Amino acid sequence: MDATPQLRLAFYGDDFTGSTDALEVLAFAGLRCALFLKPPSVEMLDALGPFDAIGVAGESRSMSPEEMDQNLPQTLAALAALPVPLVHYKVCSTFDSSAAVGSIGRVMDLAREAFGAGPIPIVAATPALGRYCVFGTLFARSGTDGLVYRLDRHPIMSRHPTTPMSEADMALHLAAQTRQTFAKFTLPLYEAGRPAMDSELARIAAGEPGGIVFDGTTSEHLTDVGRQLERLSAGRSRPLFCVGSSGLEYATTQWWREAGEVTAVDTAQYENFEGVPQVLAVSGSASPLSRMQVDAAIAHGFVDIAVEASSLVADDRWEAELARLHGEAVAALRAGHSVMVHTARGPDDGRIAAMTSLLMAQGLSRDEAKHGGGRLLAQRLGHFVDGILRAVRLQRLLVSGGDTSSHVTQHLAPDALVVAARLAPGAPLCRVLSDQPHLNGLQIALKGGQMGQPDYFVKALRGTNP
């Protein structure tokens, strides 16, 4: 039986944490879905499916425009060839990107060849995660104090080490990354009723903007966005290419449910999960929230293993540092302890500055040192995690940080991930599908630095039924 004609949506995640976020929304809405590391073949879909939706986890959030030019066209073409009405380029809910790193604008440019002309819908609001878009301006709740800030004044995102957000207006933010123009579908339009909304969207689309930024502050707003996405995709010979956070998955599934196309399901199967004797937690994030999560894990009894970031990226020292980390972690895990491996405890941790200084001394600019060092650090952590899983049989792996999650998972190379349980909004517990014995059945949680509560790692160990 060919599974592909049943597809309602396909997405490409610009990193692994964002990919599992979208996967979570689809699974909790009752759709049959799985996350792959590359566009799956029909044979693979037949073997593992059938599916209502699929995702492809990528790493374009850390790519330069030149790297995108080399790596994304083939993937976009493969997604455009799927018999599916919507293809979603899934970005972080805070849209952190720049013209130099993770350029969303460059992806929109590349998508034109694969998906054709027409406005690209941009869904920035994700109320379930505390993300709100008002007159095109994105606001986000902070995990450190629970308050909502304009993105350019957000205590974490305005200080992001790679792509600090200095502009909260999504049209202006994206216009710095592409020559395409942007229009806005703003909050007052939602109050006018659906016929008036339809007319206004048609008027906006007739102006042929490159993208349309949709406002939203409530679940109801997203349902109306989902309806508009379905209207924009109707009658196209190729899928409608969209950009956005997991708000797009909320929008589409909520509209399909209202339209009677998807039946609401009992999500109780995802609400509870058992604790495990021990976990391996690896944090490559320097956010203030990640510091709180690392501190809480260590206070709970996780063995504290600090990574010397400069040593792990140094050509003459990285193998020795990797061996040290491996030895300490394996000894602790075999003794029955949980392990907390971290590259930083907050944005002011001196280990990150030391790594940057080391790479700058080799002739790199500060931006090159921060970006390239972070990527190399994540790749080396992928080697580390793979070695641990081959040495010690574990039930659960926890990874924090977008780049770290992407490179660790790519190094492990599972066939696919499926959602196992709700752990934190946007950061679910997943189950690995693989023909490799040390991976198959492994539970893995991937999270961005700004996701989860301070007790995230502790909850992942204890489960909901300690």
FISEFI-73169 format. One record per residue (C-alpha): residue in one letter; z negated, y, x; residue number from 1. Coordinates in pm, 1 decimal. Layout:
REM FISEFI-73169
code|w|v|u|pos
A|Z|Y|X|NUM
...
This chain:
REM FISEFI-73169
code|w|v|u|pos
M|0.0|0.0|0.0|1
D|101.8|338.9|144.4|2
A|-202.5|569.1|142.9|3
T|-28.1|895.2|225.0|4
P|107.2|991.0|-122.0|5
Q|-251.6|1017.5|-248.6|6
L|-341.3|1294.1|-3.3|7
R|-454.9|1617.8|-162.3|8
L|-545.8|1807.6|156.4|9
A|-521.3|1775.4|532.7|10
F|-703.1|1991.9|784.1|11
Y|-706.0|2057.9|1156.7|12
G|-1043.6|2166.1|1291.8|13
D|-1041.4|2403.0|1587.4|14
D|-1347.7|2220.2|1720.1|15
F|-1539.4|1906.6|1630.7|16
T|-1842.4|2071.3|1471.3|17
G|-1621.4|2263.2|1232.0|18
S|-1427.3|1948.2|1156.6|19
T|-1735.0|1754.2|1046.3|20
D|-1837.5|2057.1|837.0|21
A|-1512.1|2033.7|636.9|22
L|-1539.7|1654.2|621.8|23
E|-1888.4|1687.0|473.4|24
V|-1772.9|1911.9|188.8|25
L|-1489.2|1677.9|96.2|26
A|-1707.4|1366.0|108.4|27
F|-1985.0|1521.7|-98.8|28
A|-1723.8|1623.6|-356.4|29
G|-1636.5|1256.5|-398.5|30
L|-1310.9|1244.6|-202.3|31
R|-1224.8|951.4|21.2|32
C|-1178.3|1106.9|362.2|33
A|-1197.4|1048.2|736.0|34
L|-1172.9|1252.4|1054.5|35
F|-927.7|1154.8|1329.2|36
L|-874.2|1278.9|1685.0|37
K|-498.6|1312.6|1636.4|38
P|-268.1|1306.1|1332.5|39
P|-286.9|946.0|1212.7|40
S|16.6|726.2|1162.2|41
V|100.8|581.6|822.9|42
E|-4.7|242.5|962.1|43
M|-348.8|374.8|1056.3|44
L|-390.4|538.7|715.7|45
D|-297.0|210.6|551.0|46
A|-543.8|18.2|766.7|47
L|-841.6|249.5|718.0|48
G|-762.2|413.4|381.3|49
P|-667.9|490.7|116.1|50
F|-770.3|855.3|155.5|51
D|-768.1|1161.8|-65.2|52
A|-802.4|1391.6|236.2|53
I|-789.2|1360.6|612.7|54
G|-889.8|1579.4|903.1|55
V|-784.7|1607.6|1266.1|56
A|-1050.7|1729.2|1508.1|57
G|-914.8|1951.0|1783.7|58
E|-1035.8|2188.6|2051.5|59
S|-816.0|2494.9|2002.6|60
R|-1122.9|2714.8|1961.5|61
S|-1162.0|2704.8|2340.2|62
M|-789.4|2731.4|2424.2|63
S|-600.5|3026.5|2565.2|64
P|-281.3|3133.4|2382.5|65
E|-76.4|2967.7|2654.8|66
E|-264.5|2640.7|2606.1|67
M|-207.5|2667.2|2231.6|68
D|165.1|2710.7|2292.0|69
Q|166.1|2387.2|2490.7|70
N|-61.3|2175.4|2270.1|71
L|-41.8|2282.0|1905.4|72
P|327.1|2286.0|1794.1|73
Q|355.3|1905.4|1788.0|74
T|30.3|1869.9|1592.8|75
L|127.8|2140.5|1344.0|76
A|467.8|1976.4|1294.0|77
A|300.1|1639.6|1228.2|78
L|70.9|1796.1|968.3|79
A|360.5|1981.4|806.2|80
A|543.0|1648.9|767.3|81
L|260.8|1495.5|560.3|82
P|317.1|1460.6|183.8|83
V|28.8|1696.0|104.6|84
P|24.3|2032.2|-79.1|85
L|-228.7|2207.8|147.5|86
V|-284.6|2207.0|523.5|87
H|-594.6|2390.7|637.5|88
Y|-647.7|2530.2|987.9|89
K|-1027.4|2503.2|989.0|90
V|-1210.4|2767.7|1192.2|91
C|-1576.8|2839.0|1242.1|92
S|-1741.2|3008.4|943.8|93
T|-1803.8|3310.1|1167.0|94
F|-1435.0|3334.5|1274.8|95
D|-1542.0|3391.3|1637.1|96
S|-1222.8|3416.1|1840.2|97
S|-1028.4|3667.9|2045.3|98
A|-677.9|3739.7|2166.5|99
A|-765.5|3551.5|2487.7|100
V|-971.2|3254.2|2361.6|101
G|-935.8|3058.3|2038.1|102
S|-683.6|3304.9|1897.1|103
I|-648.3|3243.8|1524.2|104
G|-361.8|3491.7|1523.4|105
R|-164.2|3288.5|1776.2|106
V|-208.1|2976.9|1561.0|107
M|-75.2|3169.7|1260.8|108
D|228.8|3263.6|1467.7|109
L|285.1|2902.4|1575.9|110
A|245.3|2779.0|1218.3|111
R|545.2|2981.1|1100.7|112
E|794.8|2741.7|1257.0|113
A|628.6|2432.0|1110.0|114
F|536.7|2562.5|765.1|115
G|787.3|2838.8|694.6|116
A|755.0|3185.7|547.8|117
G|508.5|3321.3|294.5|118
P|160.9|3475.4|309.1|119
I|-106.9|3265.0|477.2|120
P|-425.6|3254.3|265.7|121
I|-740.4|3330.1|467.2|122
V|-1068.6|3207.9|317.2|123
A|-1361.7|3360.9|503.2|124
A|-1645.9|3320.6|252.9|125
T|-1875.4|3016.8|257.3|126
P|-2176.2|3105.9|39.4|127
A|-2325.3|2757.6|88.9|128
L|-2365.3|2844.9|458.6|129
G|-2470.1|3205.8|403.3|130
R|-2125.5|3352.1|480.3|131
Y|-2003.1|3630.9|251.0|132
C|-1679.1|3832.2|253.7|133
V|-1684.5|4174.9|87.1|134
F|-1376.3|4400.4|95.5|135
G|-1252.8|4189.3|383.1|136
T|-1573.0|4231.8|585.4|137
L|-1757.0|3914.9|685.0|138
F|-2135.6|3887.1|667.7|139
A|-2342.9|3592.5|792.9|140
R|-2701.2|3479.6|756.9|141
S|-2881.5|3431.1|1087.5|142
G|-3055.5|3101.7|1151.6|143
T|-3324.6|3276.0|1355.2|144
D|-3468.3|3510.5|1090.3|145
G|-3284.3|3420.0|767.2|146
L|-3142.4|3771.6|722.3|147
V|-2778.1|3852.2|647.9|148
Y|-2589.1|4076.1|891.7|149
R|-2242.7|4218.8|929.7|150
L|-2082.4|3991.7|1185.3|151
D|-2053.2|4267.2|1445.8|152
R|-2428.7|4328.5|1414.9|153
H|-2531.0|3963.4|1392.5|154
P|-2802.6|3877.0|1647.5|155
I|-2620.3|3561.0|1757.9|156
M|-2250.2|3614.6|1695.2|157
S|-2235.7|3969.2|1832.1|158
R|-2372.2|3821.7|2157.4|159
H|-2163.7|3503.8|2166.6|160
P|-2114.0|3418.5|2537.1|161
T|-1738.6|3351.8|2504.7|162
T|-1612.0|3535.2|2197.5|163
P|-1862.7|3804.4|2094.9|164
M|-1774.0|3943.2|1753.2|165
S|-1725.7|4320.1|1777.1|166
E|-1533.9|4353.6|1449.4|167
A|-1643.5|4227.3|1107.0|168
D|-1333.4|4338.1|912.0|169
M|-1126.0|4019.9|909.7|170
A|-793.5|4202.2|877.0|171
L|-870.2|4415.4|1182.9|172
H|-1019.6|4122.8|1373.1|173
L|-709.3|3907.6|1321.8|174
A|-466.4|4197.6|1367.4|175
A|-587.9|4217.5|1727.6|176
Q|-455.6|3861.5|1776.1|177
T|-113.9|3877.5|1606.3|178
R|151.2|4125.0|1494.2|179
Q|141.7|3981.4|1142.8|180
T|9.4|4214.5|872.8|181
F|-278.9|4148.6|635.0|182
A|-362.5|4225.1|274.5|183
K|-693.1|4178.3|93.1|184
F|-784.3|4015.5|-237.2|185
T|-1109.6|4198.2|-305.2|186
L|-1417.9|4143.1|-521.5|187
P|-1330.1|4374.7|-815.0|188
L|-1022.1|4162.1|-886.1|189
Y|-1242.6|3864.1|-972.4|190
E|-1393.5|4057.5|-1263.0|191
A|-1056.4|4130.3|-1425.0|192
G|-997.0|3781.0|-1562.8|193
R|-760.3|3513.2|-1445.7|194
P|-433.9|3651.2|-1594.8|195
A|-495.2|3984.3|-1422.6|196
M|-589.6|3804.7|-1100.0|197
D|-264.7|3609.8|-1114.4|198
S|-61.6|3926.8|-1160.5|199
E|-237.9|4105.7|-876.9|200
L|-194.2|3814.8|-637.7|201
A|176.7|3802.9|-723.9|202
R|201.7|4176.6|-652.0|203
I|22.3|4136.4|-317.4|204
A|237.4|3838.9|-217.2|205
A|555.2|4028.1|-307.5|206
G|467.3|4276.7|-34.0|207
E|516.6|3988.7|213.1|208
P|200.6|4027.8|420.7|209
G|146.3|3774.5|697.3|210
G|-193.2|3682.1|555.3|211
I|-414.4|3750.1|254.3|212
V|-791.6|3770.8|312.3|213
F|-983.4|3647.1|6.7|214
D|-1326.1|3795.3|-65.6|215
G|-1610.7|3586.1|-201.4|216
T|-1987.5|3593.6|-240.2|217
T|-2049.3|3319.6|-497.9|218
S|-1946.4|2963.7|-573.0|219
E|-1759.7|3093.6|-878.6|220
H|-1549.5|3321.0|-658.6|221
L|-1448.1|3023.5|-448.0|222
T|-1342.6|2826.6|-755.8|223
D|-1103.1|3110.6|-840.4|224
V|-976.4|3105.4|-480.8|225
G|-907.2|2733.4|-514.5|226
R|-704.7|2802.9|-827.3|227
Q|-499.5|3065.1|-645.3|228
L|-435.1|2829.3|-353.5|229
E|-295.1|2572.8|-593.7|230
R|-68.7|2836.0|-747.6|231
L|54.7|2951.3|-405.7|232
S|131.9|2593.8|-301.0|233
A|328.3|2505.8|-616.9|234
G|698.7|2448.4|-572.5|235
R|698.8|2460.4|-192.6|236
S|909.8|2216.4|5.3|237
R|649.2|2214.3|282.1|238
P|269.1|2228.1|262.8|239
L|98.0|2565.0|221.6|240
F|-64.5|2655.7|552.7|241
C|-407.7|2815.9|512.8|242
V|-673.4|2950.0|749.3|243
G|-1044.0|2952.2|680.2|244
S|-1390.9|2810.1|703.7|245
S|-1515.5|2514.4|500.5|246
G|-1518.6|2766.3|216.1|247
L|-1162.1|2645.8|159.7|248
E|-1286.1|2290.0|100.5|249
Y|-1548.0|2423.5|-140.4|250
A|-1278.4|2630.0|-313.9|251
T|-1029.6|2347.7|-361.0|252
T|-1274.4|2075.2|-461.9|253
Q|-1451.8|2303.7|-708.3|254
W|-1121.7|2401.0|-871.2|255
W|-1003.3|2039.0|-884.5|256
R|-1330.3|1947.5|-1054.0|257
E|-1296.3|2227.7|-1310.5|258
A|-934.0|2127.2|-1375.0|259
G|-1041.1|1766.5|-1430.1|260
E|-845.6|1639.1|-1130.3|261
V|-1155.7|1523.9|-941.1|262
T|-1456.0|1360.3|-1103.9|263
A|-1801.7|1475.5|-998.8|264
V|-1990.6|1200.1|-818.7|265
D|-2354.7|1126.5|-752.5|266
T|-2420.9|1239.1|-394.1|267
A|-2762.3|1069.7|-382.1|268
Q|-2615.3|815.2|-139.6|269
Y|-2592.8|1094.1|118.9|270
E|-2930.7|1256.1|61.7|271
N|-3156.0|1005.9|236.0|272
F|-3127.2|831.7|568.9|273
E|-3363.1|619.2|772.9|274
G|-3526.3|721.8|1096.3|275
V|-3443.6|541.9|1419.8|276
P|-3664.9|444.4|1715.2|277
Q|-3498.9|691.5|1952.1|278
V|-3207.4|933.2|1986.2|279
L|-3009.0|1092.9|2265.2|280
A|-2974.0|1467.9|2203.2|281
V|-2742.1|1680.5|2418.0|282
S|-2732.8|2059.3|2380.5|283
G|-2465.9|2267.9|2549.7|284
S|-2540.8|2575.8|2340.7|285
A|-2717.2|2889.0|2463.0|286
S|-2785.0|3041.5|2120.2|287
P|-3137.9|3154.0|2024.0|288
L|-3140.9|2898.9|1740.9|289
S|-3049.2|2619.0|1981.3|290
R|-3340.4|2724.0|2201.5|291
M|-3573.8|2684.4|1902.6|292
Q|-3427.1|2340.4|1829.3|293
V|-3458.6|2223.7|2190.1|294
D|-3816.7|2355.1|2209.2|295
A|-3909.7|2176.9|1885.9|296
A|-3766.4|1845.9|2011.6|297
I|-3955.8|1864.9|2339.7|298
A|-4275.2|1959.7|2157.9|299
H|-4225.8|1651.6|1939.9|300
G|-4216.0|1425.8|2246.2|301
F|-3851.0|1410.1|2345.5|302
V|-3821.7|1365.2|2722.5|303
D|-3714.2|1700.9|2868.0|304
I|-3406.6|1670.8|3095.2|305
A|-3271.9|2003.8|3216.3|306
V|-2911.7|2015.5|3339.7|307
E|-2846.4|2227.0|3646.1|308
A|-2526.0|2378.8|3513.3|309
S|-2409.3|2515.6|3849.2|310
S|-2449.3|2173.7|4011.8|311
L|-2262.2|1998.3|3730.7|312
V|-1955.1|2220.1|3776.1|313
A|-1961.5|2234.0|4158.3|314
D|-1690.8|2022.8|4322.6|315
D|-1926.9|1892.3|4590.1|316
R|-2234.6|1833.9|4373.3|317
W|-2133.2|1731.7|4023.7|318
E|-2129.9|1357.1|4086.1|319
A|-2480.3|1367.1|4233.8|320
E|-2606.7|1577.0|3942.7|321
L|-2441.6|1340.9|3694.5|322
A|-2607.7|1044.0|3866.1|323
R|-2947.2|1217.3|3847.9|324
L|-2907.9|1291.3|3477.2|325
H|-2788.1|937.0|3407.8|326
G|-3080.1|779.8|3591.1|327
E|-3344.5|993.6|3420.6|328
A|-3194.7|947.4|3073.9|329
V|-3144.4|571.3|3101.1|330
A|-3499.4|520.9|3229.2|331
A|-3645.9|723.3|2941.6|332
L|-3433.9|555.7|2675.8|333
R|-3508.6|206.9|2804.5|334
A|-3876.5|294.7|2788.7|335
G|-3830.2|369.9|2417.9|336
H|-3834.1|750.2|2432.5|337
S|-3596.8|1002.2|2276.9|338
V|-3422.2|1229.2|2525.2|339
M|-3338.7|1600.8|2503.6|340
V|-3070.4|1703.1|2755.2|341
H|-2995.1|2076.9|2767.1|342
T|-2788.3|2321.0|2971.9|343
A|-2976.3|2631.6|2851.4|344
R|-3277.5|2733.9|2648.6|345
G|-3144.9|3054.8|2494.7|346
P|-2892.2|3321.1|2600.8|347
D|-3109.2|3452.9|2884.5|348
D|-3149.1|3117.6|3061.7|349
G|-3076.3|3173.9|3431.2|350
R|-2884.5|2846.9|3463.2|351
I|-2582.2|2995.9|3283.8|352
A|-2581.2|3304.5|3507.5|353
A|-2607.0|3081.7|3815.7|354
M|-2306.6|2877.5|3703.5|355
T|-2104.0|3192.1|3635.0|356
S|-2195.2|3338.6|3975.1|357
L|-2095.1|3016.3|4152.9|358
L|-1749.3|3017.7|3994.0|359
M|-1700.6|3390.0|4050.6|360
A|-1775.5|3332.2|4419.5|361
Q|-1474.8|3098.4|4417.3|362
G|-1248.9|3383.9|4308.4|363
L|-1260.9|3364.4|3928.0|364
S|-1315.2|3670.8|3710.7|365
R|-1634.1|3684.7|3503.5|366
D|-1446.9|3591.8|3184.7|367
E|-1264.2|3307.3|3361.0|368
A|-1591.8|3182.5|3506.9|369
K|-1771.3|3187.8|3170.4|370
H|-1487.1|3029.1|2977.9|371
G|-1372.9|2780.5|3241.3|372
G|-1727.4|2695.5|3342.5|373
G|-1830.0|2625.6|2985.5|374
R|-1531.9|2396.9|2935.0|375
L|-1589.1|2208.2|3261.3|376
L|-1958.8|2174.0|3182.0|377
A|-1872.2|2024.0|2842.2|378
Q|-1624.6|1781.4|3000.4|379
R|-1883.0|1661.3|3250.7|380
L|-2132.6|1612.7|2968.5|381
G|-1869.7|1392.7|2804.4|382
H|-1875.9|1169.6|3115.2|383
F|-2255.7|1166.3|3098.8|384
V|-2278.2|1064.3|2732.1|385
D|-2015.7|793.1|2770.6|386
G|-2208.8|643.4|3062.1|387
I|-2535.0|645.3|2866.6|388
L|-2383.3|472.9|2562.8|389
R|-2238.4|201.6|2784.6|390
A|-2574.7|147.7|2957.2|391
V|-2809.6|165.0|2656.9|392
R|-2734.5|50.0|2302.6|393
L|-2819.6|346.5|2078.4|394
Q|-2802.4|392.4|1705.0|395
R|-2782.1|772.7|1691.7|396
L|-2633.2|1049.8|1909.6|397
L|-2686.0|1424.5|1853.1|398
V|-2466.2|1690.1|2016.3|399
S|-2509.4|2067.9|1988.5|400
G|-2253.2|2332.6|2080.8|401
G|-1891.3|2361.6|1971.0|402
D|-1722.2|2300.8|2306.8|403
T|-1976.8|2036.6|2403.4|404
S|-1925.6|1846.4|2077.8|405
S|-1548.0|1859.5|2115.2|406
H|-1534.8|1734.2|2473.4|407
V|-1804.3|1469.6|2428.5|408
T|-1629.6|1325.2|2123.7|409
Q|-1287.1|1338.4|2287.1|410
H|-1422.7|1151.1|2587.3|411
L|-1573.5|884.5|2361.5|412
A|-1241.2|861.3|2171.4|413
P|-1346.4|697.4|1842.9|414
D|-1073.7|594.5|1598.2|415
A|-1228.1|802.6|1320.2|416
L|-1550.2|946.5|1177.7|417
V|-1676.6|918.8|821.2|418
V|-1973.3|1101.1|668.6|419
A|-2292.1|893.3|652.0|420
A|-2561.7|1136.7|532.6|421
R|-2659.1|1498.4|483.4|422
L|-2856.0|1625.0|784.4|423
A|-2802.5|2003.0|765.8|424
P|-2542.0|2211.3|581.5|425
G|-2223.3|2201.8|785.6|426
A|-2363.2|1948.7|1033.2|427
P|-2374.5|1603.2|870.5|428
L|-2462.0|1268.3|1017.3|429
C|-2138.6|1070.2|1065.0|430
R|-2053.8|708.3|1138.4|431
V|-1805.6|609.1|1409.7|432
L|-1515.2|375.5|1337.7|433
S|-1399.0|215.3|1662.7|434
D|-1282.9|-110.7|1815.5|435
Q|-1514.0|-43.1|2112.6|436
P|-1839.6|-237.3|2067.0|437
H|-2064.1|31.6|2218.2|438
L|-1923.0|288.7|1970.9|439
N|-1852.8|106.2|1646.0|440
G|-2120.2|189.1|1390.9|441
L|-2279.4|457.3|1609.9|442
Q|-2415.8|747.8|1407.6|443
I|-2326.3|1086.5|1551.1|444
A|-2414.4|1441.0|1448.1|445
L|-2214.1|1734.7|1585.1|446
K|-2333.8|2090.6|1530.2|447
G|-2250.3|2442.0|1633.7|448
G|-2514.0|2650.3|1809.0|449
Q|-2588.5|2850.5|1494.9|450
M|-2621.0|2552.5|1258.2|451
G|-2930.7|2372.2|1130.0|452
Q|-3300.6|2446.7|1107.9|453
P|-3538.0|2461.0|1408.1|454
D|-3643.4|2098.8|1340.2|455
Y|-3282.9|1969.9|1337.5|456
F|-3323.1|1720.8|1623.5|457
V|-3663.3|1604.3|1500.3|458
K|-3531.5|1546.2|1149.2|459
A|-3235.0|1355.7|1294.2|460
L|-3480.4|1121.3|1468.0|461
R|-3727.9|1080.7|1182.8|462
G|-3482.9|1064.7|894.6|463
T|-3578.3|1161.2|543.3|464
N|-3788.5|845.0|510.6|465
P|-4002.4|852.0|827.2|466
